[in-house]
Amino acid sequence: MKPQKGDALLIVDVQRDFLPGGALSVKEGDKVIGPINRLISLFLKRSLPIFATRDWHPKDHTSFMEFGGIWPSHCVAESKGAAFSEDLRLPKEAIIISKGTKREKDAYSGFEGTNLYEIFKDLGVRRLFVTGLATDYCVLNTVLDALRLGFECVVIEDAIMAVDLKDGDGQRAIKRMKDKGAIFLKQGEIE
């Protein structure tokens, strides 16, 4: 498959807190970085837009255990844990979308509480190439919202990784995305 005009690369939450050693680490989450970097190079070469979402939480965010949520404190705005991985070769022209910025509102989807949809529409984006963390939460919800909003979605299966809080969560998430119409390809199948 060849990315072309109307396509965008969407990198979901490749932040230090979600990588091995982070506050809410995805086991082997760093394995997504190599395939994502190769896609970044390809999209840059073709002058196609690159987007990166990030959790950007206040210190007292509702999703944190100490405030009644299910997650340990993670990706607090301006913290080291909220930074993108230093191995991710995110170009300066990438458009950064911050989500989960309000204390009382969680946001698994890159579309929730952001202007991502409006930016895509303004740029004429019709198809998304989706990568990142975690398959069973933010990738899943971003893809489901994108499909509901009328975008085509190509999920790069070797550039996503699941938390798997319960065994099989990642596989169930992949099935849900496929059932809703997402296409799954490996990074090597994108040229």
C-alpha positions, 0 to 999 in steps of 0.5 A, spaced: 500 500 500 502 506 498 501 512 502 498 518 498 495 525 498 489 525 503 493 520 507 496 522 514 500 518 519 497 518 526 502 516 532 498 514 538 501 516 545 509 513 544 511 517 551 516 515 556 511 513 561 508 507 556 515 504 555 518 499 559 520 502 565 515 508 565 509 509 570 504 505 566 509 501 561 506 496 556 511 490 555 515 491 549 512 497 548 519 500 545 518 495 539 513 499 536 519 505 535 523 502 529 517 501 525 514 507 526 520 511 525 521 508 518 513 510 517 515 517 519 521 517 514 516 515 508 511 520 510 516 525 510 519 523 503 512 524 500 510 530 504 504 527 507 502 530 514 504 526 521 500 527 527 502 524 534 497 524 540 499 524 547 496 524 554 497 530 557 494 530 564 494 534 570 497 532 577 490 530 579 487 527 573 481 523 574 484 516 571 489 516 577 488 511 582 489 516 588 483 520 585 478 514 584 481 512 577 484 505 575 491 507 573 497 509 576 499 517 575 502 517 568 503 522 563 503 528 567 503 535 563 510 537 562 513 531 566 519 527 563 514 521 563 509 525 558 515 526 553 515 522 547 520 517 547 527 520 545 528 514 540 522 516 536 524 521 530 518 525 531 520 531 526 519 538 528 513 539 523 509 533 526 502 536 529 502 534 536 495 533 539 494 533 547 488 529 550 486 528 557 488 535 559 482 536 563 482 533 570 475 530 570 475 527 563 479 521 561 480 521 553 482 514 550 481 517 543 485 522 540 479 525 537 476 526 544 476 533 547 481 535 541 481 539 535 484 533 531 477 532 527 477 539 524 485 539 523 484 532 518 478 535 515 482 542 513 487 538 511 483 534 506 485 527 510 481 521 508 485 515 510 489 514 517 495 510 518 495 508 525 501 506 530 502 507 537 500 505 544 496 501 547 492 497 542 487 495 547 486 502 549 488 509 546 489 505 539 482 502 539 478 508 541 482 512 536 481 507 531 473 506 532 472 514 533 476 515 526 472 510 523 465 512 526 467 519 523 468 517 516 476 516 515 479 509 513 484 506 517 490 502 516 493 500 523 500 498 522 500 491 526 507 491 528 507 498 530 502 497 536 502 493 542 497 492 548 497 493 555 493 486 556 491 488 563 486 481 562 490 476 557 487 477 550 485 484 551 489 486 545 487 481 540 480 482 542 481 490 541 484 488 534 478 484 532 473 489 534 477 494 529 477 489 524 470 488 525 468 495 524 472 496 518 480 497 519 485 494 515 491 491 518 498 491 515 505 490 517 510 496 516 513 492 510 507 492 506 507 500 506 511 503 500 
